Amino acid sequence: MLNDLKNLPNDADELKAIIAGLAADLNSQTMLIEKLKHQLSGLRRQNFGTSSEALDQLELVLECEEIAAAADQVQETGNPPETPRLQPKRKPLPDHLPRDEKIISPELATGGACDGCGGKLKTLGEDITEELEYIPGRFRVNRFVRPKLACTCCDKIHQAPMPSRPIHRGRPGPGLLAHILVSKYADHLPLHRQSQIFAREKVEIDRSTLAGWVGASATLLEPLAEAIARHVKMGQAIFADDTTVQVQAPKTGKTRTGRFWTYVRDERPWAGDDCPAVYYRYTPDRGGKWPAEHLADYKGWMHADGYTGFNKLYDKGKVTEMACMAHVRRKFFDIHKSQGSVVAEEALKRIAELYKIEEFARGKPPKERREIRQARAKPLFEDLEVWLQSQLNACKSGKSALAGAIRYALSRMKRMTPYLEHGFLEIDNTERMNAIGPRECAKAERSIRPIAVGRKNYLFMGSDRGGKSAAIAYTLIETAKLNGVDPQVWLTDVLSRIADHKINRVDELLPWNFNQQTRMESAA
């Protein structure tokens, strides 16, 4: 660029050379400005509406670490965590809470006679055990009164055993545990906040105690989460995605990046008979070995983004990739939003036509969906590919954001053509909006939302073991929601029965079986 306009040369060739140099500089600066505007627009949308809260960082670290420690102790010893000396002592349950008393007498089992000699029983005393329960909106205390009876002939003492409880020798009832889990992993309330809420009801439960209950509950419910995983992997097509979560790095005072993976089975768009389900897994990083491990026994189609780590799955030949049109559309949307590109706008319009056909085909059986796509979507899809290639050839710079979006679209569309041939496949991996509202079918990106909302509240996990407990809770709660089952009601029922339930019959506790059971009972 010239520093002194007064010293411009008089020679026309020299002036042309200067102008050419200025034009090149201007073009380079224009490209840089467009790139920065595109990045800034994306960051603004990503962060829009977010606000940081003055959370108690120490409370959150301790909460996550205590959940992990509790889960590990239950897994290793089979018993709930013992209360350390430094933790608060157990306080008596408040007298103001209403009591529901249940008398569990051995007379019911023995018929009032000693099962040893047949003699008459007399009362010696009784043991009283109190359990803190929660019914939505209020606390109650269940009192289990177990009279001790002695035989008048041989003095043998009879007492009915305590019914099984979710946490051995623990105070929480199944309804309270379900409420804590749903509040933390569905309503995104950290445990120290729940402790404060309970204190307003004059029920003092320390955060560390709640953390122990959550960890023990996650370990107890893990077989049920694995049953959901088996159901997901039985589908002929699943949806996969992942998202980040910050994890406390021990002894550093810093965090590192962990990962939640989600695998969804949802056959409702093509009128499938099997129930929808979502399976979460936590890993300490984003290595490609993790999805290969999670889906080692899966064979079928997988809707996913272009993450190269999935290639280990595809290379084995058991899993076939199905790309996502929503990721293609998103890049053009960002460019149109930030630059007002006419080409990006036209790409969005063409993609919208494909989505209109999908809305029409939604809910129809696979054979009919294939016929619709072959007749209406295939010509539009092929024409879109030809048009994108022509626009790429016409781009002034191959380094522009628009050129990058077109190249990405062309590469992903090659892996998207199977949806035109198979009616049980989808055009994308995400939830879309129609004129009525959100689609009922839940894809992988929708299943990521609870984690995205939750991490704005708890900010990070305390450990890898805490991440595993969270993945178990998310699996159960989100699967229940997919099936129209209230997770609070369902988990209360499960936690009241799972301790005595046979492991080889754990499928009976799945949410869709619970849904069918309640419908049958209400019909009767």
Helices and strands as residue ranges (DSSP letters): G 5-7, H 12-47, H 57-77, E 99-103, H 107-110, E 121-135, E 138-151, E 157-158, H 174-185, H 191-200, H 207-232, E 237-249, E 254-265, G 268-270, E 277-283, H 289-294, E 300-303, G 308-310, H 311-315, E 319-322, H 325-339, H 342-361, H 366-372, I 373-377, H 378-394, H 401-413, H 418-421, H 444-458, E 460-461, H 464-482, H 487-497, G 498-500, G 503-509, H 511-523
